[in-house]
Amino acid sequence: MFCQDVLRLRNMNNSKLAGLRLWGRLTVRSTISGWLCFILIMLLGLPQPAAAVRLKDLAYFKGVRPNQLIGNGLVVGLNGSGDGTNVDFNVQELSNLLERMGVHVTRDKVKVKNIAAVMVTAVLPPFARVGSRLDVLVSSIGDAKSLQGGILLLTPLKGVDGLVYALAQGPLSVGGFAASGEGAGISKNHPTAGRVPNGATVEREIPYDLREQGGMVLALHDPDFTTANRMVQAINQKLGGNYAFPQDGGTVQVKLPPRYQDRVVAMMASLEDLEIIPEVVAKVIIDERNGTVVMGQNVRVSTVAIAHGNLMIQVKERPRVSQPLPFSQGTTTVVPDTSITVKEGGDRLMVVPEGVSIGQLVQALNAIGVTPRDLISIIQAIKSAGALQAELEII
Protein backbone atom coordinates (compact mmCIF):
# COMPACT_ATOMS: atom_id res chain seq x y z
CA MET A 1 0.00 0.00 0.00
CA PHE A 2 2.81 2.38 0.87
CA CYS A 3 4.67 1.75 -2.38
CA GLN A 4 1.48 2.33 -4.36
CA ASP A 5 1.11 5.76 -2.76
CA VAL A 6 4.73 6.53 -3.55
CA LEU A 7 4.16 5.64 -7.19
CA ARG A 8 1.17 7.97 -7.22
CA LEU A 9 3.34 10.73 -5.76
CA ARG A 10 5.99 10.18 -8.44
CA ASN A 11 3.44 10.46 -11.23
CA MET A 12 1.99 13.77 -9.92
CA ASN A 13 4.26 16.09 -11.94
CA ASN A 14 1.68 18.83 -12.52
CA SER A 15 -0.25 18.80 -9.20
CA LYS A 16 1.92 20.07 -6.35
CA LEU A 17 -0.98 20.40 -3.88
CA ALA A 18 -2.12 16.81 -4.38
CA GLY A 19 1.49 15.71 -4.02
CA LEU A 20 1.86 17.55 -0.71
CA ARG A 21 -1.33 15.99 0.68
CA LEU A 22 -0.20 12.53 -0.30
CA TRP A 23 3.24 13.25 1.16
CA GLY A 24 1.59 14.08 4.48
CA ARG A 25 -0.22 10.74 4.55
CA LEU A 26 3.03 8.98 3.70
CA THR A 27 4.85 10.75 6.52
CA VAL A 28 2.34 9.51 9.08
CA ARG A 29 2.45 5.92 7.86
CA SER A 30 6.16 5.75 7.09
CA THR A 31 8.22 2.86 8.30
CA ILE A 32 11.80 1.81 7.73
CA SER A 33 10.86 -0.45 4.83
CA GLY A 34 8.56 2.21 3.48
CA TRP A 35 11.31 4.81 3.41
CA LEU A 36 13.60 2.39 1.59
CA CYS A 37 10.87 1.77 -0.97
CA PHE A 38 10.33 5.51 -1.39
CA ILE A 39 14.02 6.23 -1.94
CA LEU A 40 14.37 3.37 -4.44
CA ILE A 41 11.42 4.48 -6.56
CA MET A 42 12.48 8.12 -6.55
CA LEU A 43 16.00 7.19 -7.65
CA LEU A 44 14.60 5.12 -10.48
CA GLY A 45 12.55 8.08 -11.60
CA LEU A 46 15.55 10.42 -11.94
CA PRO A 47 16.67 11.21 -15.51
CA GLN A 48 19.55 9.02 -16.59
CA PRO A 49 22.70 10.88 -17.69
CA ALA A 50 24.21 10.33 -21.10
CA ALA A 51 26.62 7.44 -21.34
CA ALA A 52 30.28 8.39 -20.91
CA VAL A 53 32.95 7.08 -23.27
CA ARG A 54 36.62 6.48 -22.56
CA LEU A 55 39.07 8.97 -24.02
CA LYS A 56 40.88 6.19 -25.90
CA ASP A 57 37.65 5.49 -27.80
CA LEU A 58 37.12 9.16 -28.71
CA ALA A 59 40.62 10.14 -29.80
CA TYR A 60 44.09 8.80 -30.50
CA PHE A 61 47.55 10.10 -29.68
CA LYS A 62 49.08 11.74 -32.73
CA GLY A 63 52.05 9.71 -33.98
CA VAL A 64 50.90 6.53 -32.26
CA ARG A 65 49.37 4.78 -35.25
CA PRO A 66 49.94 1.71 -37.42
CA ASN A 67 51.66 1.80 -40.82
CA GLN A 68 50.81 -0.21 -43.92
CA LEU A 69 53.35 -2.50 -45.58
CA ILE A 70 53.16 -4.17 -48.99
CA GLY A 71 55.25 -6.57 -51.03
CA ASN A 72 55.18 -8.72 -54.15
CA GLY A 73 55.85 -12.42 -53.52
CA LEU A 74 55.59 -15.93 -54.87
CA VAL A 75 53.65 -18.90 -53.49
CA VAL A 76 54.94 -22.38 -54.34
CA GLY A 77 53.84 -25.92 -53.59
CA LEU A 78 50.38 -25.70 -55.14
CA ASN A 79 48.79 -28.88 -56.45
CA GLY A 80 48.24 -27.76 -60.02
CA SER A 81 46.02 -24.86 -58.94
CA GLY A 82 48.53 -22.09 -59.61
CA ASP A 83 48.68 -19.46 -62.34
CA GLY A 84 48.05 -20.61 -65.89
CA THR A 85 50.10 -20.02 -69.03
CA ASN A 86 48.40 -16.66 -69.63
CA VAL A 87 50.28 -15.16 -66.66
CA ASP A 88 53.94 -14.51 -67.45
CA PHE A 89 55.06 -12.29 -64.56
CA ASN A 90 55.05 -15.26 -62.17
CA VAL A 91 57.56 -16.99 -64.47
CA GLN A 92 59.65 -13.83 -64.46
CA GLU A 93 59.65 -13.74 -60.66
CA LEU A 94 60.60 -17.42 -60.49
CA SER A 95 63.42 -16.92 -62.98
CA ASN A 96 64.78 -13.92 -61.06
CA LEU A 97 64.65 -15.92 -57.82
CA LEU A 98 66.53 -18.83 -59.34
CA GLU A 99 69.10 -16.48 -60.88
CA ARG A 100 69.83 -14.98 -57.45
CA MET A 101 70.31 -18.52 -56.13
CA GLY A 102 72.81 -19.31 -58.88
CA VAL A 103 70.53 -21.31 -61.17
CA HIS A 104 70.34 -20.07 -64.75
CA VAL A 105 67.07 -20.82 -66.54
CA THR A 106 65.52 -19.92 -69.86
CA ARG A 107 62.24 -18.10 -69.32
CA ASP A 108 60.68 -19.37 -72.55
CA LYS A 109 61.00 -22.97 -71.37
CA VAL A 110 59.64 -22.43 -67.85
CA LYS A 111 56.03 -23.67 -67.66
CA VAL A 112 54.80 -24.52 -64.20
CA LYS A 113 51.35 -24.74 -62.59
CA ASN A 114 52.42 -25.06 -58.98
CA ILE A 115 53.31 -21.40 -58.40
CA ALA A 116 51.23 -18.25 -58.04
CA ALA A 117 52.16 -14.57 -57.99
CA VAL A 118 50.69 -12.86 -54.92
CA MET A 119 50.53 -9.52 -53.17
CA VAL A 120 51.56 -9.60 -49.53
CA THR A 121 50.30 -6.96 -47.08
CA ALA A 122 50.82 -6.39 -43.38
CA VAL A 123 50.24 -3.75 -40.70
CA LEU A 124 53.21 -2.48 -38.71
CA PRO A 125 51.83 -1.54 -35.27
CA PRO A 126 53.19 1.44 -33.32
CA PHE A 127 56.29 0.84 -31.21
CA ALA A 128 57.09 -2.40 -33.08
CA ARG A 129 60.69 -3.44 -32.43
CA VAL A 130 63.18 -5.46 -34.44
CA GLY A 131 62.28 -9.13 -34.10
CA SER A 132 58.55 -8.58 -33.53
CA ARG A 133 56.23 -10.91 -35.40
CA LEU A 134 53.41 -9.76 -37.68
CA ASP A 135 50.50 -11.46 -39.42
CA VAL A 136 50.52 -11.13 -43.20
CA LEU A 137 47.73 -11.37 -45.76
CA VAL A 138 48.39 -13.06 -49.11
CA SER A 139 46.19 -12.47 -52.19
CA SER A 140 46.55 -13.89 -55.67
CA ILE A 141 47.10 -11.40 -58.52
CA GLY A 142 47.01 -13.96 -61.34
CA ASP A 143 44.49 -16.59 -62.39
CA ALA A 144 45.32 -19.17 -59.73
CA LYS A 145 42.41 -21.40 -58.75
CA SER A 146 43.45 -21.89 -55.12
CA LEU A 147 46.32 -21.11 -52.74
CA GLN A 148 45.56 -24.04 -50.48
CA GLY A 149 48.68 -25.88 -49.34
CA GLY A 150 51.03 -23.20 -50.68
CA ILE A 151 54.13 -21.76 -49.03
CA LEU A 152 55.04 -18.09 -49.30
CA LEU A 153 58.68 -17.56 -50.23
CA LEU A 154 60.81 -14.85 -48.63
CA THR A 155 59.15 -11.53 -49.45
CA PRO A 156 60.35 -8.07 -48.41
CA LEU A 157 57.59 -5.79 -47.14
CA LYS A 158 58.09 -2.09 -47.85
CA GLY A 159 56.53 1.08 -46.54
CA VAL A 160 55.38 4.09 -48.51
CA ASP A 161 58.94 5.45 -48.35
CA GLY A 162 60.28 2.44 -50.25
CA LEU A 163 62.27 1.05 -47.30
CA VAL A 164 62.02 -2.58 -46.20
CA TYR A 165 60.50 -2.86 -42.72
CA ALA A 166 59.74 -6.59 -42.50
CA LEU A 167 60.39 -9.95 -44.17
CA ALA A 168 57.59 -12.47 -44.69
CA GLN A 169 57.73 -16.22 -45.28
CA GLY A 170 55.80 -19.30 -44.24
CA PRO A 171 52.92 -21.70 -45.02
CA LEU A 172 49.54 -20.25 -45.89
CA SER A 173 46.34 -20.78 -43.98
CA VAL A 174 43.42 -20.68 -46.44
CA GLY A 175 39.89 -20.84 -45.06
CA GLY A 176 38.35 -22.33 -48.18
CA PHE A 177 38.75 -24.78 -51.03
CA ALA A 178 37.88 -25.18 -54.69
CA ALA A 179 37.42 -28.31 -56.84
CA SER A 180 36.13 -28.66 -60.37
CA GLY A 181 35.67 -31.22 -63.12
CA GLU A 182 34.71 -31.18 -66.77
CA GLY A 183 31.12 -30.19 -66.20
CA ALA A 184 30.82 -28.86 -62.68
CA GLY A 185 32.76 -27.37 -59.82
CA ILE A 186 32.43 -26.45 -56.16
CA SER A 187 34.10 -23.86 -53.96
CA LYS A 188 33.84 -22.67 -50.37
CA ASN A 189 34.74 -19.22 -49.05
CA HIS A 190 37.58 -17.52 -50.94
CA PRO A 191 40.43 -19.91 -51.81
CA THR A 192 42.60 -17.32 -53.58
CA ALA A 193 43.37 -15.36 -50.40
CA GLY A 194 44.95 -16.49 -47.14
CA ARG A 195 47.14 -15.44 -44.27
CA VAL A 196 50.38 -16.45 -42.61
CA PRO A 197 50.06 -16.09 -38.82
CA ASN A 198 53.22 -14.53 -37.38
CA GLY A 199 54.69 -14.90 -40.85
CA ALA A 200 56.67 -11.63 -40.92
CA THR A 201 59.60 -10.45 -38.84
CA VAL A 202 60.21 -6.73 -38.26
CA GLU A 203 63.66 -5.69 -39.55
CA ARG A 204 63.41 -1.90 -39.21
CA GLU A 205 61.87 0.30 -36.51
CA ILE A 206 60.03 3.58 -36.91
CA PRO A 207 61.81 6.06 -34.62
CA TYR A 208 59.50 7.73 -32.13
CA ASP A 209 60.45 8.83 -28.61
CA LEU A 210 57.64 10.06 -26.39
CA ARG A 211 60.02 11.72 -23.93
CA GLU A 212 61.49 14.02 -26.57
CA GLN A 213 58.10 15.39 -27.57
CA GLY A 214 57.60 17.44 -24.40
CA GLY A 215 53.90 16.71 -24.63
CA MET A 216 51.37 15.05 -26.88
CA VAL A 217 48.57 15.82 -29.27
CA LEU A 218 45.16 14.14 -29.16
CA ALA A 219 43.23 13.88 -32.42
CA LEU A 220 39.48 13.26 -32.18
CA HIS A 221 37.93 10.61 -34.40
CA ASP A 222 34.84 12.82 -34.84
CA PRO A 223 35.84 16.49 -34.49
CA ASP A 224 33.47 18.51 -32.34
CA PHE A 225 34.09 21.71 -30.35
CA THR A 226 31.94 20.65 -27.40
CA THR A 227 33.59 17.24 -27.13
CA ALA A 228 37.06 18.81 -27.38
CA ASN A 229 36.21 21.31 -24.63
CA ARG A 230 34.92 18.56 -22.34
CA MET A 231 38.06 16.55 -23.02
CA VAL A 232 40.24 19.52 -22.03
CA GLN A 233 38.32 20.00 -18.77
CA ALA A 234 38.62 16.31 -17.87
CA ILE A 235 42.36 16.22 -18.60
CA ASN A 236 43.10 19.39 -16.62
CA GLN A 237 41.10 18.07 -13.68
CA LYS A 238 43.03 14.79 -13.83
CA LEU A 239 46.46 16.44 -14.08
CA GLY A 240 45.66 19.16 -11.54
CA GLY A 241 46.54 22.17 -13.70
CA ASN A 242 46.11 23.89 -17.05
CA TYR A 243 48.15 21.46 -19.10
CA ALA A 244 45.63 20.82 -21.89
CA PHE A 245 44.14 23.30 -24.34
CA PRO A 246 42.21 22.84 -27.59
CA GLN A 247 43.85 23.86 -30.85
CA ASP A 248 40.61 23.40 -32.77
CA GLY A 249 37.52 21.20 -32.76
CA GLY A 250 39.52 18.07 -33.56
CA THR A 251 42.87 18.56 -31.82
CA VAL A 252 43.83 18.86 -28.15
CA GLN A 253 47.36 19.76 -27.09
CA VAL A 254 48.59 18.32 -23.78
CA LYS A 255 51.77 19.54 -22.10
CA LEU A 256 53.87 17.21 -20.00
CA PRO A 257 53.59 18.02 -16.26
CA PRO A 258 56.88 18.11 -14.31
CA ARG A 259 55.96 15.07 -12.22
CA TYR A 260 55.52 13.01 -15.39
CA GLN A 261 58.83 13.89 -17.05
CA ASP A 262 60.11 10.32 -16.73
CA ARG A 263 56.68 8.64 -16.67
CA VAL A 264 55.11 9.52 -19.99
CA VAL A 265 53.55 6.10 -20.44
CA ALA A 266 51.96 6.27 -17.00
CA MET A 267 50.41 9.64 -17.82
CA MET A 268 49.06 8.40 -21.17
CA ALA A 269 47.57 5.33 -19.47
CA SER A 270 45.84 7.51 -16.88
CA LEU A 271 44.38 9.77 -19.57
CA GLU A 272 43.11 6.90 -21.69
CA ASP A 273 40.69 5.79 -18.98
CA LEU A 274 39.10 9.22 -18.53
CA GLU A 275 35.35 9.06 -19.16
CA ILE A 276 33.94 11.86 -21.30
CA ILE A 277 30.41 12.45 -22.54
CA PRO A 278 30.68 13.07 -26.30
CA GLU A 279 28.44 15.52 -28.09
CA VAL A 280 26.36 13.79 -30.72
CA VAL A 281 25.34 15.76 -33.80
CA ALA A 282 21.67 15.57 -34.74
CA LYS A 283 21.69 13.62 -37.98
CA VAL A 284 19.37 11.44 -40.03
CA ILE A 285 20.93 8.88 -42.38
CA ILE A 286 18.83 7.53 -45.25
CA ASP A 287 19.73 4.67 -47.56
CA GLU A 288 17.12 4.62 -50.32
CA ARG A 289 18.57 1.50 -51.93
CA ASN A 290 17.35 -0.80 -49.17
CA GLY A 291 14.95 1.48 -47.27
CA THR A 292 17.09 1.99 -44.16
CA VAL A 293 16.62 5.02 -41.89
CA VAL A 294 18.95 5.72 -38.94
CA MET A 295 18.26 8.68 -36.64
CA GLY A 296 20.20 10.13 -33.71
CA GLN A 297 18.75 10.87 -30.29
CA ASN A 298 19.10 14.67 -30.60
CA VAL A 299 16.92 14.97 -33.69
CA ARG A 300 13.91 17.23 -33.12
CA VAL A 301 10.92 18.24 -35.24
CA SER A 302 9.16 21.61 -35.24
CA THR A 303 5.40 21.99 -35.45
CA VAL A 304 4.27 20.51 -38.74
CA ALA A 305 1.18 18.87 -40.22
CA ILE A 306 1.69 15.68 -42.22
CA ALA A 307 -0.75 14.19 -44.72
CA HIS A 308 0.27 11.10 -46.63
CA GLY A 309 -1.72 8.83 -48.89
CA ASN A 310 -0.83 5.71 -50.84
CA LEU A 311 -1.69 5.15 -54.48
CA MET A 312 -1.59 1.55 -55.70
CA ILE A 313 -2.17 0.57 -59.33
CA GLN A 314 -2.49 -3.14 -60.07
CA VAL A 315 -2.47 -4.49 -63.62
CA LYS A 316 -3.42 -8.12 -64.23
CA GLU A 317 -3.03 -9.96 -67.53
CA ARG A 318 -5.27 -13.00 -68.04
CA PRO A 319 -4.90 -14.33 -71.59
CA ARG A 320 -7.90 -16.31 -72.82
CA VAL A 321 -8.02 -18.93 -75.51
CA SER A 322 -10.70 -18.38 -78.18
CA GLN A 323 -11.90 -21.53 -79.88
CA PRO A 324 -13.61 -21.27 -83.31
CA LEU A 325 -17.11 -22.65 -83.87
CA PRO A 326 -17.41 -26.15 -85.28
CA PHE A 327 -16.99 -26.33 -89.09
CA SER A 328 -16.27 -22.56 -89.22
CA GLN A 329 -12.82 -22.95 -90.78
CA GLY A 330 -11.50 -20.67 -88.04
CA THR A 331 -8.28 -20.93 -86.00
CA THR A 332 -7.62 -20.99 -82.30
CA THR A 333 -6.31 -17.63 -81.05
CA VAL A 334 -5.22 -16.10 -77.75
CA VAL A 335 -7.25 -13.07 -76.74
CA PRO A 336 -5.66 -10.69 -74.15
CA ASP A 337 -7.74 -9.83 -71.11
CA THR A 338 -6.36 -6.94 -69.04
CA SER A 339 -7.83 -5.67 -65.78
CA ILE A 340 -6.60 -2.51 -64.04
CA THR A 341 -7.37 -1.73 -60.40
CA VAL A 342 -6.57 1.62 -58.78
CA LYS A 343 -6.64 1.90 -55.01
CA GLU A 344 -5.86 5.10 -53.15
CA GLY A 345 -5.26 5.21 -49.42
CA GLY A 346 -7.52 7.20 -47.17
CA ASP A 347 -6.67 10.70 -46.05
CA ARG A 348 -4.17 10.65 -43.22
CA LEU A 349 -3.51 13.96 -41.52
CA MET A 350 -1.39 14.23 -38.39
CA VAL A 351 -0.18 17.32 -36.53
CA VAL A 352 3.23 17.01 -34.89
CA PRO A 353 3.78 19.46 -32.02
CA GLU A 354 6.98 21.45 -31.64
CA GLY A 355 9.91 19.82 -29.87
CA VAL A 356 8.80 16.24 -30.41
CA SER A 357 11.63 13.77 -30.85
CA ILE A 358 12.12 11.84 -34.04
CA GLY A 359 11.44 8.62 -32.15
CA GLN A 360 7.99 9.84 -31.14
CA LEU A 361 7.35 10.92 -34.73
CA VAL A 362 8.27 7.47 -36.03
CA GLN A 363 5.98 5.82 -33.48
CA ALA A 364 3.11 8.03 -34.56
CA LEU A 365 3.75 7.31 -38.24
CA ASN A 366 3.95 3.59 -37.60
CA ALA A 367 0.60 3.79 -35.81
CA ILE A 368 -1.08 4.97 -39.01
CA GLY A 369 0.61 2.29 -41.12
CA VAL A 370 3.46 4.17 -42.80
CA THR A 371 6.01 1.87 -44.44
CA PRO A 372 9.80 2.50 -44.34
CA ARG A 373 9.71 3.69 -47.95
CA ASP A 374 6.97 6.17 -47.09
CA LEU A 375 8.93 7.24 -44.01
CA ILE A 376 11.88 8.21 -46.21
CA SER A 377 9.68 10.44 -48.36
CA ILE A 378 8.03 12.01 -45.30
CA ILE A 379 11.36 12.81 -43.64
CA GLN A 380 12.69 14.41 -46.83
CA ALA A 381 9.51 16.48 -47.10
CA ILE A 382 9.81 17.59 -43.44
CA LYS A 383 13.41 18.64 -44.11
CA SER A 384 12.36 20.61 -47.19
CA ALA A 385 9.73 22.37 -45.09
CA GLY A 386 12.40 23.45 -42.60
CA ALA A 387 10.81 21.56 -39.72
CA LEU A 388 13.51 18.89 -39.27
CA GLN A 389 16.14 20.19 -36.85
CA ALA A 390 18.87 17.83 -37.95
CA GLU A 391 21.30 17.17 -40.74
CA LEU A 392 19.89 14.93 -43.46
CA GLU A 393 22.41 12.68 -45.19
CA ILE A 394 21.51 10.33 -48.04
CA ILE A 395 23.96 7.52 -48.75
C-alpha positions in Angstrom: 0.0 0.0 0.0 2.8 2.4 0.9 4.7 1.8 -2.4 1.5 2.3 -4.4 1.1 5.8 -2.8 4.7 6.5 -3.5 4.2 5.6 -7.2 1.2 8.0 -7.2 3.3 10.7 -5.8 6.0 10.2 -8.4 3.4 10.5 -11.2 2.0 13.8 -9.9 4.3 16.1 -11.9 1.7 18.8 -12.5 -0.3 18.8 -9.2 1.9 20.1 -6.4 -1.0 20.4 -3.9 -2.1 16.8 -4.4 1.5 15.7 -4.0 1.9 17.6 -0.7 -1.3 16.0 0.7 -0.2 12.5 -0.3 3.2 13.2 1.2 1.6 14.1 4.5 -0.2 10.7 4.6 3.0 9.0 3.7 4.9 10.7 6.5 2.3 9.5 9.1 2.5 5.9 7.9 6.2 5.8 7.1 8.2 2.9 8.3 11.8 1.8 7.7 10.9 -0.5 4.8 8.6 2.2 3.5 11.3 4.8 3.4 13.6 2.4 1.6 10.9 1.8 -1.0 10.3 5.5 -1.4 14.0 6.2 -1.9 14.4 3.4 -4.4 11.4 4.5 -6.6 12.5 8.1 -6.5 16.0 7.2 -7.7 14.6 5.1 -10.5 12.6 8.1 -11.6 15.5 10.4 -11.9 16.7 11.2 -15.5 19.5 9.0 -16.6 22.7 10.9 -17.7 24.2 10.3 -21.1 26.6 7.4 -21.3 30.3 8.4 -20.9 33.0 7.1 -23.3 36.6 6.5 -22.6 39.1 9.0 -24.0 40.9 6.2 -25.9 37.6 5.5 -27.8 37.1 9.2 -28.7 40.6 10.1 -29.8 44.1 8.8 -30.5 47.5 10.1 -29.7 49.1 11.7 -32.7 52.0 9.7 -34.0 50.9 6.5 -32.3 49.4 4.8 -35.3 49.9 1.7 -37.4 51.7 1.8 -40.8 50.8 -0.2 -43.9 53.3 -2.5 -45.6 53.2 -4.2 -49.0 55.3 -6.6 -51.0 55.2 -8.7 -54.2 55.8 -12.4 -53.5 55.6 -15.9 -54.9 53.6 -18.9 -53.5 54.9 -22.4 -54.3 53.8 -25.9 -53.6 50.4 -25.7 -55.1 48.8 -28.9 -56.4 48.2 -27.8 -60.0 46.0 -24.9 -58.9 48.5 -22.1 -59.6 48.7 -19.5 -62.3 48.1 -20.6 -65.9 50.1 -20.0 -69.0 48.4 -16.7 -69.6 50.3 -15.2 -66.7 53.9 -14.5 -67.5 55.1 -12.3 -64.6 55.1 -15.3 -62.2 57.6 -17.0 -64.5 59.6 -13.8 -64.5 59.6 -13.7 -60.7 60.6 -17.4 -60.5 63.4 -16.9 -63.0 64.8 -13.9 -61.1 64.6 -15.9 -57.8 66.5 -18.8 -59.3 69.1 -16.5 -60.9 69.8 -15.0 -57.4 70.3 -18.5 -56.1 72.8 -19.3 -58.9 70.5 -21.3 -61.2 70.3 -20.1 -64.7 67.1 -20.8 -66.5 65.5 -19.9 -69.9 62.2 -18.1 -69.3 60.7 -19.4 -72.5 61.0 -23.0 -71.4 59.6 -22.4 -67.9 56.0 -23.7 -67.7 54.8 -24.5 -64.2 51.4 -24.7 -62.6 52.4 -25.1 -59.0 53.3 -21.4 -58.4 51.2 -18.3 -58.0 52.2 -14.6 -58.0 50.7 -12.9 -54.9 50.5 -9.5 -53.2 51.6 -9.6 -49.5 50.3 -7.0 -47.1 50.8 -6.4 -43.4 50.2 -3.8 -40.7 53.2 -2.5 -38.7 51.8 -1.5 -35.3 53.2 1.4 -33.3 56.3 0.8 -31.2 57.1 -2.4 -33.1 60.7 -3.4 -32.4 63.2 -5.5 -34.4 62.3 -9.1 -34.1 58.5 -8.6 -33.5 56.2 -10.9 -35.4 53.4 -9.8 -37.7 50.5 -11.5 -39.4 50.5 -11.1 -43.2 47.7 -11.4 -45.8 48.4 -13.1 -49.1 46.2 -12.5 -52.2 46.6 -13.9 -55.7 47.1 -11.4 -58.5 47.0 -14.0 -61.3 44.5 -16.6 -62.4 45.3 -19.2 -59.7 42.4 -21.4 -58.7 43.4 -21.9 -55.1 46.3 -21.1 -52.7 45.6 -24.0 -50.5 48.7 -25.9 -49.3 51.0 -23.2 -50.7 54.1 -21.8 -49.0 55.0 -18.1 -49.3 58.7 -17.6 -50.2 60.8 -14.8 -48.6 59.1 -11.5 -49.4 60.4 -8.1 -48.4 57.6 -5.8 -47.1 58.1 -2.1 -47.8 56.5 1.1 -46.5 55.4 4.1 -48.5 58.9 5.5 -48.4 60.3 2.4 -50.2 62.3 1.0 -47.3 62.0 -2.6 -46.2 60.5 -2.9 -42.7 59.7 -6.6 -42.5 60.4 -9.9 -44.2 57.6 -12.5 -44.7 57.7 -16.2 -45.3 55.8 -19.3 -44.2 52.9 -21.7 -45.0 49.5 -20.3 -45.9 46.3 -20.8 -44.0 43.4 -20.7 -46.4 39.9 -20.8 -45.1 38.3 -22.3 -48.2 38.8 -24.8 -51.0 37.9 -25.2 -54.7 37.4 -28.3 -56.8 36.1 -28.7 -60.4 35.7 -31.2 -63.1 34.7 -31.2 -66.8 31.1 -30.2 -66.2 30.8 -28.9 -62.7 32.8 -27.4 -59.8 32.4 -26.4 -56.2 34.1 -23.9 -54.0 33.8 -22.7 -50.4 34.7 -19.2 -49.1 37.6 -17.5 -50.9 40.4 -19.9 -51.8 42.6 -17.3 -53.6 43.4 -15.4 -50.4 44.9 -16.5 -47.1 47.1 -15.4 -44.3 50.4 -16.5 -42.6 50.1 -16.1 -38.8 53.2 -14.5 -37.4 54.7 -14.9 -40.9 56.7 -11.6 -40.9 59.6 -10.4 -38.8 60.2 -6.7 -38.3 63.7 -5.7 -39.5 63.4 -1.9 -39.2 61.9 0.3 -36.5 60.0 3.6 -36.9 61.8 6.1 -34.6 59.5 7.7 -32.1 60.4 8.8 -28.6 57.6 10.1 -26.4 60.0 11.7 -23.9 61.5 14.0 -26.6 58.1 15.4 -27.6 57.6 17.4 -24.4 53.9 16.7 -24.6 51.4 15.0 -26.9 48.6 15.8 -29.3 45.2 14.1 -29.2 43.2 13.9 -32.4 39.5 13.3 -32.2 37.9 10.6 -34.4 34.8 12.8 -34.8 35.8 16.5 -34.5 33.5 18.5 -32.3 34.1 21.7 -30.4 31.9 20.6 -27.4 33.6 17.2 -27.1 37.1 18.8 -27.4 36.2 21.3 -24.6 34.9 18.6 -22.3 38.1 16.6 -23.0 40.2 19.5 -22.0 38.3 20.0 -18.8 38.6 16.3 -17.9 42.4 16.2 -18.6 43.1 19.4 -16.6 41.1 18.1 -13.7 43.0 14.8 -13.8 46.5 16.4 -14.1 45.7 19.2 -11.5 46.5 22.2 -13.7 46.1 23.9 -17.0 48.1 21.5 -19.1 45.6 20.8 -21.9 44.1 23.3 -24.3 42.2 22.8 -27.6 43.8 23.9 -30.9 40.6 23.4 -32.8 37.5 21.2 -32.8 39.5 18.1 -33.6 42.9 18.6 -31.8 43.8 18.9 -28.2 47.4 19.8 -27.1 48.6 18.3 -23.8 51.8 19.5 -22.1 53.9 17.2 -20.0 53.6 18.0 -16.3 56.9 18.1 -14.3 56.0 15.1 -12.2 55.5 13.0 -15.4 58.8 13.9 -17.1 60.1 10.3 -16.7 56.7 8.6 -16.7 55.1 9.5 -20.0 53.6 6.1 -20.4 52.0 6.3 -17.0 50.4 9.6 -17.8 49.1 8.4 -21.2 47.6 5.3 -19.5 45.8 7.5 -16.9 44.4 9.8 -19.6 43.1 6.9 -21.7 40.7 5.8 -19.0 39.1 9.2 -18.5 35.3 9.1 -19.2 33.9 11.9 -21.3 30.4 12.4 -22.5 30.7 13.1 -26.3 28.4 15.5 -28.1 26.4 13.8 -30.7 25.3 15.8 -33.8 21.7 15.6 -34.7 21.7 13.6 -38.0 19.4 11.4 -40.0 20.9 8.9 -42.4 18.8 7.5 -45.3 19.7 4.7 -47.6 17.1 4.6 -50.3 18.6 1.5 -51.9 17.4 -0.8 -49.2 14.9 1.5 -47.3 17.1 2.0 -44.2 16.6 5.0 -41.9 18.9 5.7 -38.9 18.3 8.7 -36.6 20.2 10.1 -33.7 18.7 10.9 -30.3 19.1 14.7 -30.6 16.9 15.0 -33.7 13.9 17.2 -33.1 10.9 18.2 -35.2 9.2 21.6 -35.2 5.4 22.0 -35.5 4.3 20.5 -38.7 1.2 18.9 -40.2 1.7 15.7 -42.2 -0.8 14.2 -44.7 0.3 11.1 -46.6 -1.7 8.8 -48.9 -0.8 5.7 -50.8 -1.7 5.2 -54.5 -1.6 1.6 -55.7 -2.2 0.6 -59.3 -2.5 -3.1 -60.1 -2.5 -4.5 -63.6 -3.4 -8.1 -64.2 -3.0 -10.0 -67.5 -5.3 -13.0 -68.0 -4.9 -14.3 -71.6 -7.9 -16.3 -72.8 -8.0 -18.9 -75.5 -10.7 -18.4 -78.2 -11.9 -21.5 -79.9 -13.6 -21.3 -83.3 -17.1 -22.7 -83.9 -17.4 -26.1 -85.3 -17.0 -26.3 -89.1 -16.3 -22.6 -89.2 -12.8 -23.0 -90.8 -11.5 -20.7 -88.0 -8.3 -20.9 -86.0 -7.6 -21.0 -82.3 -6.3 -17.6 -81.1 -5.2 -16.1 -77.8 -7.2 -13.1 -76.7 -5.7 -10.7 -74.2 -7.7 -9.8 -71.1 -6.4 -6.9 -69.0 -7.8 -5.7 -65.8 -6.6 -2.5 -64.0 -7.4 -1.7 -60.4 -6.6 1.6 -58.8 -6.6 1.9 -55.0 -5.9 5.1 -53.2 -5.3 5.2 -49.4 -7.5 7.2 -47.2 -6.7 10.7 -46.1 -4.2 10.6 -43.2 -3.5 14.0 -41.5 -1.4 14.2 -38.4 -0.2 17.3 -36.5 3.2 17.0 -34.9 3.8 19.5 -32.0 7.0 21.5 -31.6 9.9 19.8 -29.9 8.8 16.2 -30.4 11.6 13.8 -30.9 12.1 11.8 -34.0 11.4 8.6 -32.2 8.0 9.8 -31.1 7.3 10.9 -34.7 8.3 7.5 -36.0 6.0 5.8 -33.5 3.1 8.0 -34.6 3.7 7.3 -38.2 4.0 3.6 -37.6 0.6 3.8 -35.8 -1.1 5.0 -39.0 0.6 2.3 -41.1 3.5 4.2 -42.8 6.0 1.9 -44.4 9.8 2.5 -44.3 9.7 3.7 -47.9 7.0 6.2 -47.1 8.9 7.2 -44.0 11.9 8.2 -46.2 9.7 10.4 -48.4 8.0 12.0 -45.3 11.4 12.8 -43.6 12.7 14.4 -46.8 9.5 16.5 -47.1 9.8 17.6 -43.4 13.4 18.6 -44.1 12.4 20.6 -47.2 9.7 22.4 -45.1 12.4 23.4 -42.6 10.8 21.6 -39.7 13.5 18.9 -39.3 16.1 20.2 -36.9 18.9 17.8 -38.0 21.3 17.2 -40.7 19.9 14.9 -43.5 22.4 12.7 -45.2 21.5 10.3 -48.0 24.0 7.5 -48.7 
